């Protein structure tokens, strides 16, 4: 009788444990019989307690092991987001189920002060944030030159956050925000904040993709790789400043893609329809006359002094409702060689009467530690005048640059300071020659500029570089050398 009571107590206890998730009562009873070689009616109270304790311990160990092995959640939609409480999350899930949708937007998601967090990127984070920083010291003498004013100057030249999001397997979004010279400052007015580009891409296949937004214009090579950490010298080529006005972006839409004719060759193309240039913009010019009287007048931006840089169009409106087309095709027959041609064509004036056409060619040759690269551009401006009479722009502009690089890292440096000089580090010696003429029809154009640059830099890793360069600047209106040096630190982050 006593053993029967013990067996009954065992069943009740194991049943209770089973209901709270430790063991199943029926299975526990069977296990306790099968695990014991002795008949049930000879089990002592101590034996029964040992069996229960063993089963409970085993189940607890199993639960604890399971907790440490649970992988991180993959579905963030069921997890509280920023600003949410557990109760608000439950209500949100119930609401979505009740309405038969996966996510609700608009007024239906108002949650008081937490409404600002009702965003899909908060619910399921997927955006990558990065960018680059660029700090420059420069000093030019005998009068300033473009990008290098007279005297020693420190310049937080650029801080550029970058955003990228893979929304779906086929849809992606990318954007850069450029903060120049520390941003706008009320007492200086020399800083700037602007969108560098902001595009949405939809991928169909390698050779066909759709792109829309503020597009980084594929005109020449430099504009596509203008990031400071990608370039070996502190200053940009003159042709890439005045004729191909990097950074150059326009609102538009188009397609791009890549073909692979052979295993080692590829062809890249881009084709867009954009807003185009706005050459009828004017600016205010102050003239100081006799007695210090300041006269303010209106002057056209489109001059040889400003080149094409000053007539980049609006991201919002089209000044003449006549769209421009831009395209670039590059061919790489083998690794280390690339040649490309590009064109930009459209109307530049408000009346849509005059064409502006820019043609550019560029190339790259890499062999071991040596690189040769460069680009050339020609601009033809309908309605231009060699003397720029009556506010007319110049009829033609052109420019080019050629650059040679040599990469090296002495072996003794790696041995002497391996923590500073690694396999990822390199030095580069650079020489660049370039010219830009913003009015080729005039022999007295003061903005006919030539520049010879020598430089050396050190990359501790590929994405960061410390640069030093010396420039020899020749201006047509001032044959005297306006020489200067530049030091730069820049890195992706």
C-alpha positions in Angstrom: 0.0 0.0 0.0 2.8 2.3 0.9 4.6 1.7 -2.4 1.3 2.4 -4.3 1.0 5.7 -2.6 4.5 6.6 -3.5 3.9 5.7 -7.1 0.8 7.9 -7.1 2.7 10.8 -5.6 5.4 10.3 -8.3 2.7 10.5 -11.0 1.2 13.7 -9.6 4.6 15.4 -9.2 5.8 14.5 -12.7 2.4 15.6 -14.2 2.8 19.0 -12.6 6.4 19.3 -13.9 5.2 18.3 -17.4 2.6 21.1 -17.4 5.2 23.8 -16.7 7.4 22.5 -19.5 9.9 20.3 -17.7 8.8 16.8 -18.5 5.8 14.9 -19.8 4.1 13.1 -16.9 3.3 9.8 -18.7 6.8 9.7 -20.2 8.3 10.4 -16.8 6.4 7.5 -15.3 7.5 5.1 -18.0 11.1 6.3 -17.8 11.2 5.9 -14.1 10.0 2.3 -14.4 12.3 1.4 -17.3 15.3 3.1 -15.8 15.0 1.1 -12.6 15.9 -2.6 -12.5 13.8 -3.1 -9.4 10.1 -3.6 -9.4 7.9 -0.6 -8.8 6.5 -1.9 -5.5 10.0 -2.0 -3.9 11.0 1.6 -4.8 11.8 3.5 -1.7 10.8 7.2 -1.2 14.5 8.0 -1.6 14.7 6.2 -4.9 11.6 8.2 -6.2 13.1 11.5 -5.1 16.4 10.7 -6.9 14.6 9.8 -10.1 12.6 13.1 -10.0 15.7 15.1 -9.2 17.6 13.5 -12.1 14.8 14.2 -14.6 14.5 17.8 -13.5 18.3 18.4 -13.6 18.4 16.9 -17.1 15.6 19.0 -18.4 17.0 22.2 -16.9 20.4 21.5 -18.5 18.6 21.0 -21.8 16.8 24.3 -21.5 19.9 26.1 -20.5 21.9 24.7 -23.5 19.1 25.7 -25.8 19.2 29.3 -24.5 22.8 29.7 -25.3 22.4 28.3 -28.8 19.5 30.5 -29.9 20.6 32.4 -33.0 20.0 36.2 -33.3 16.6 37.1 -34.7 16.3 37.5 -38.5 12.9 39.1 -38.6 13.1 42.5 -37.0 9.4 43.2 -37.7 8.4 41.4 -34.4 11.0 43.2 -32.3 10.5 46.5 -30.5 12.0 49.4 -32.4 13.4 52.7 -31.2 10.9 54.5 -29.0 8.6 51.5 -28.6 7.5 49.7 -25.5 6.7 46.0 -25.4 3.0 46.8 -25.1 3.0 49.2 -28.0 4.8 46.6 -30.1 2.1 44.0 -29.2 -0.6 46.5 -30.2 1.2 47.2 -33.5 1.3 43.5 -34.3 -2.3 43.0 -33.4 -3.3 46.0 -35.6 -1.4 44.7 -38.6 -3.0 41.3 -38.2 -6.4 42.8 -37.9 -6.0 44.8 -41.0 -4.4 42.0 -43.0 -1.3 43.9 -43.9 2.4 43.5 -43.0 3.0 47.2 -42.3 0.8 50.2 -41.9 1.7 53.8 -42.7 0.1 57.2 -42.4 -2.1 58.3 -39.6 -3.0 54.7 -38.6 0.4 54.3 -37.0 0.3 57.5 -34.8 1.7 56.6 -31.4 2.0 59.9 -29.6 5.6 61.0 -29.1 6.8 57.7 -30.6 5.4 58.5 -34.0 8.7 59.8 -35.2 10.1 56.3 -35.0 7.4 54.8 -37.2 9.8 54.3 -40.0 10.6 51.0 -41.8 14.4 51.6 -41.5 14.0 51.8 -37.7 11.9 48.7 -37.7 14.4 46.8 -39.8 17.8 48.5 -40.0 19.5 48.0 -43.3 21.3 51.3 -44.2 25.1 51.5 -44.4 26.7 54.8 -43.4 30.3 55.8 -44.3 32.1 58.7 -46.1 35.4 60.5 -46.2 37.2 63.4 -44.7 39.7 65.8 -46.3 42.0 68.3 -44.5 44.4 70.5 -46.6 47.2 73.0 -45.9 48.3 75.2 -48.8 50.6 78.1 -49.5 51.1 79.8 -52.8 53.3 82.8 -53.5 53.6 85.7 -56.0 49.8 86.0 -56.2 47.3 83.3 -55.7 46.4 80.6 -58.2 43.2 78.6 -58.5 42.7 76.3 -55.6 45.8 77.7 -53.9 45.5 81.3 -52.6 48.5 83.4 -51.4 49.6 82.7 -47.9 49.5 79.8 -45.5 45.9 78.5 -45.0 44.3 75.6 -43.2 41.2 74.2 -44.8 38.8 71.5 -43.6 38.1 71.1 -47.2 35.5 68.3 -47.3 33.5 66.1 -44.9 31.3 63.8 -47.0 28.9 61.3 -45.4 27.8 58.5 -47.6 24.6 56.4 -47.3 23.8 53.1 -49.0 20.8 50.8 -48.6 20.0 47.5 -50.3 16.2 47.8 -50.1 15.5 44.6 -52.0 17.6 42.2 -54.0 17.1 44.5 -57.0 16.5 47.9 -55.6 19.2 50.0 -54.0 19.6 53.6 -52.9 22.8 55.6 -52.6 23.6 59.2 -51.7 26.4 61.6 -50.6 26.2 64.8 -48.7 29.2 67.1 -49.2 30.0 69.6 -46.4 32.7 72.0 -47.7 35.0 74.2 -45.6 33.1 73.3 -42.4 29.7 74.2 -43.8 28.0 77.6 -44.0 29.1 80.1 -41.4 27.2 83.3 -41.0 30.3 85.5 -40.5 32.3 84.0 -43.4 30.0 82.7 -46.1 32.6 80.4 -47.6 31.2 77.0 -46.6 28.6 74.9 -48.3 26.4 71.9 -47.8 24.9 70.1 -50.8 23.8 66.8 -52.2 26.7 65.3 -54.2 24.5 62.6 -55.7 21.4 60.7 -54.6 20.1 57.9 -56.8 17.8 55.0 -56.8 18.8 52.0 -58.9 16.7 49.0 -60.1 18.7 46.1 -61.4 17.4 43.9 -64.2 20.6 42.2 -65.2 24.4 43.0 -65.5 23.9 44.8 -68.8 20.7 46.7 -68.0 19.9 48.7 -64.9 17.6 51.7 -64.3 18.8 54.8 -62.4 17.0 58.0 -61.4 17.8 60.9 -59.1 20.7 63.3 -58.8 23.2 61.5 -61.0 27.0 61.8 -60.8 27.5 62.7 -64.5 29.8 60.2 -66.4 31.7 62.9 -68.3 35.4 62.0 -68.3 37.1 59.8 -65.8 37.9 62.1 -62.9 34.3 63.1 -62.1 33.5 59.4 -61.4 36.5 58.9 -59.0 36.7 62.4 -57.5 36.8 61.2 -53.9 39.9 62.6 -52.2 41.1 59.2 -50.9 41.0 57.8 -54.4 43.4 60.5 -55.8 47.1 60.8 -55.3 47.5 64.6 -55.4 45.8 67.2 -53.2 44.5 69.4 -56.0 42.2 68.4 -58.8 43.3 68.7 -62.5 42.4 72.1 -64.0 40.4 70.5 -66.9 38.4 68.6 -64.3 37.6 71.9 -62.6 36.8 74.3 -65.4 35.8 72.2 -68.5 34.5 69.0 -66.8 33.2 70.8 -63.7 33.6 68.1 -61.0 31.9 67.5 -58.8 29.3 67.5 -61.6 25.8 66.1 -60.9 22.4 66.6 -62.6 18.8 65.5 -62.0 17.9 62.9 -64.6 17.1 59.3 -65.4 18.7 56.6 -67.6 20.3 53.2 -67.8 23.7 51.7 -67.2 25.3 48.3 -67.4 28.3 46.1 -68.2 29.1 43.5 -70.9 31.8 40.8 -70.8 32.8 40.0 -74.4 35.6 37.6 -73.1 36.8 36.4 -69.7 39.3 39.2 -69.4 37.5 42.1 -71.2 34.5 44.2 -70.3 32.5 47.1 -71.7 30.8 49.6 -69.4 28.2 52.1 -70.5 26.0 54.8 -69.0 23.2 56.8 -70.7 21.1 59.5 -69.1 18.6 62.2 -69.9 19.2 65.2 -67.6 18.2 68.8 -66.9 21.3 70.2 -68.6 23.3 73.4 -68.1 21.8 76.8 -67.2 23.9 79.4 -68.9 21.6 82.4 -68.4 22.1 82.6 -64.7 23.4 86.0 -63.5 25.3 87.1 -60.4 25.7 90.3 -58.5 29.0 92.1 -58.9 30.1 95.0 -56.7 32.4 97.7 -58.1 34.1 100.2 -55.8 34.2 103.6 -57.5 35.5 107.0 -56.6 35.0 108.0 -53.0 34.4 104.4 -52.0 31.0 104.3 -53.6 29.9 100.7 -54.2 27.9 100.0 -57.4 26.2 96.7 -57.7 25.5 95.3 -61.2 24.3 92.1 -62.7 26.8 89.9 -64.7 26.4 86.6 -66.5 27.9 83.6 -64.8 28.8 82.0 -68.1 32.3 83.6 -68.7 35.8 82.4 -69.5 36.7 83.2 -65.9 34.3 80.7 -64.5 34.3 78.1 -67.2 31.5 75.6 -67.2 31.6 75.2 -63.4 29.4 78.2 -62.7 26.5 77.1 -65.1 25.7 73.7 -63.6 21.9 73.4 -63.7 19.3 73.2 -61.0 18.3 69.9 -59.4 14.7 71.1 -59.4 13.9 73.0 -62.5 14.8 73.1 -66.2 15.6 76.6 -67.4 14.6 75.9 -71.0 12.5 72.7 -70.9 15.0 71.1 -73.3 16.7 68.1 -71.9 20.3 67.2 -72.3 21.8 63.8 -73.0 25.0 62.4 -71.5 26.7 59.1 -72.1 30.0 57.4 -71.5 31.3 54.1 -72.9 34.5 52.5 -71.6 36.3 49.5 -73.0 38.8 47.4 -71.0 40.3 44.8 -73.4 42.5 43.3 -70.7 43.1 43.9 -67.1 45.1 47.1 -66.5 44.0 48.9 -69.7 40.9 51.1 -70.1 39.9 53.7 -72.7 36.7 55.7 -72.7 34.7 58.3 -74.6 31.9 60.5 -73.3 29.6 63.2 -74.5 27.2 65.8 -73.0 24.8 67.7 -75.3 22.0 70.1 -74.7 20.7 73.7 -74.9 22.4 76.2 -72.5 20.2 79.3 -72.8 16.7 80.1 -71.5 15.4 80.4 -75.1 16.7 77.0 -76.0 18.4 78.3 -79.1 22.0 77.5 -78.5 23.7 74.1 -78.2 26.5 73.3 -75.7 28.4 70.1 -76.6 31.2 68.6 -74.5 33.3 65.7 -75.8 35.8 63.9 -73.5 38.2 61.0 -73.8 40.1 59.3 -71.0 42.3 56.4 -70.3 44.3 54.3 -67.9 47.3 52.0 -68.3 48.6 49.9 -65.3 51.7 47.8 -65.5 53.2 46.5 -62.2 53.9 49.5 -60.0 53.5 52.0 -62.8 50.3 53.9 -63.9 49.6 56.4 -66.6 46.2 58.1 -66.7 44.6 61.2 -68.1 41.7 62.8 -69.8 41.0 65.6 -72.4 37.9 67.6 -73.1 36.6 70.0 -75.7 33.5 72.2 -75.3 31.7 73.9 -78.2 29.3 76.7 -77.3 26.9 77.9 -79.9 26.2 81.7 -79.7 29.6 82.4 -78.2 31.8 85.3 -79.0 35.7 85.4 -78.9 35.6 88.8 -77.2 32.6 87.8 -74.9 30.9 91.0 -76.1 27.5 91.8 -74.8 27.8 89.2 -72.1 28.1 86.3 -74.6 30.1 83.3 -73.5 33.3 82.2 -75.2 32.8 79.9 -78.2 35.2 77.1 -77.3 37.0 75.7 -74.4 39.4 72.8 -74.0 41.9 71.2 -71.6 43.7 68.0 -70.6 46.0 66.4 -68.1 48.4 63.5 -68.1 49.6 61.9 -64.9 52.2 59.2 -64.1 52.3 57.3 -60.8 55.0 54.9 -59.3 54.1 52.8 -56.3 56.8 51.5 -54.0 57.6 50.5 -50.4 61.2 49.9 -49.3 61.6 46.5 -47.7 63.8 47.9 -44.9 60.9 50.1 -43.6 58.7 47.0 -43.2 61.5 45.3 -41.2 62.4 48.4 -39.2 58.8 49.4 -38.3 56.4 46.6 -39.2 53.5 48.2 -37.2 53.7 51.3 -39.4 54.6 49.7 -42.8 52.6 46.6 -43.6 51.8 44.7 -46.7 48.8 47.0 -47.1 51.0 50.1 -47.1 52.5 51.9 -50.1 54.3 55.1 -51.1 53.5 56.8 -54.5 55.5 59.2 -56.5 53.5 61.4 -58.8 54.0 63.9 -61.7 51.1 65.6 -63.5 51.0 68.1 -66.3 47.8 69.8 -67.2 46.3 72.8 -69.1 42.9 74.4 -69.3 41.9 77.2 -71.7 38.4 78.6 -71.2 38.4 80.7 -74.4 40.5 79.1 -77.1 39.4 81.7 -79.6 41.2 84.5 -77.7 45.0 84.8 -77.4 44.7 87.1 -74.4 42.5 84.9 -72.2 43.7 85.4 -68.7 42.3 82.1 -67.7 44.6 80.0 -69.9 46.3 78.1 -67.1 49.1 75.5 -67.2 50.2 73.5 -64.1 53.0 71.1 -63.4 52.7 69.2 -60.1 55.2 66.9 -58.3 54.0 64.9 -55.4 54.6 62.0 -53.0 52.2 60.3 -50.7 51.9 57.5 -48.2 49.0 55.1 -47.7 49.1 53.2 -44.5 46.1 51.3 -46.0 44.5 51.7 -49.4 41.6 53.8 -48.0 43.7 56.5 -46.3 46.5 58.7 -47.6 48.8 61.5 -46.5 49.8 63.7 -49.4 52.4 66.3 -50.2 52.7 68.2 -53.5 54.4 71.2 -55.1 52.8 73.0 -58.0 54.2 75.3 -60.7 51.4 77.5 -62.0 51.6 79.5 -65.3 48.8 82.0 -66.1 48.6 83.6 -69.5 48.0 87.1 -68.1 50.9 86.7 -65.6 53.8 84.6 -67.0 55.6 84.7 -63.6 55.4 81.5 -61.7 52.7 81.4 -59.0 54.2 78.5 -57.2 53.0 76.8 -54.0 52.8 73.6 -52.0 49.9 71.6 -50.5 49.7 69.0 -47.7 46.6 66.9 -47.3 45.3 64.1 -45.0 42.2 62.2 -46.2 40.5 58.9 -45.4 37.4 56.9 -45.9 35.5 56.0 -42.8 
